[in-house]
Amino acid sequence: MAKKATEHVLSDPTQLDALSKRLKRAHGQLGAVVRMLEEGRTCEEIVVQMAAVGKAINTAAFTLIAANLKECIEDDKENGPAVTEKLQKLFLSLA
């Protein structure tokens, strides 16, 4: 299956590693939230942890979009404006 001109896959190994670590951490935090619910922890404690999970995921998403935007601008001048527009829409979807 051929990729559309505005699609891009992140290739920076440093960014990929950082994103993977952040998402694994968020995965662990989410597991902790489930355990907290099962243990009968307070609403406040659970919500604080849920907020941390949400922030970790949003930060990962923003990082992914920013890294993709950087690569697209540097590597693909031809489709740069279309890719930039698509990534801007992704940013806005997180707002």
Phi, psi and omega in degrees: 000124181281145178279148174289159183299331183266003179271148181212141176247128180299131182241352181290110184298329178294315179294318179300318179296315180297318179295317179300315179297317181296317181289325175295322177296316179297322177299315177297319178297320180294321175300322178295324178297316179299315179298319179299319177298314181294329180276352180078032179291166184290154178304316182300314179298318182293315181296322177300316179291323177296321178296321178296319178297313180300317180295318180298317180291316179297320178297319178297318180296314178298319179297317179298313180296315181297318180294319177296317180299316179300312180297318182296319180293320181286320190264332189229073181300327184297313182259009184311309181299319180293318179294317179302315179298316180297317181290327175298321178296322177296318176303313182295330178294339179270347183285000000 
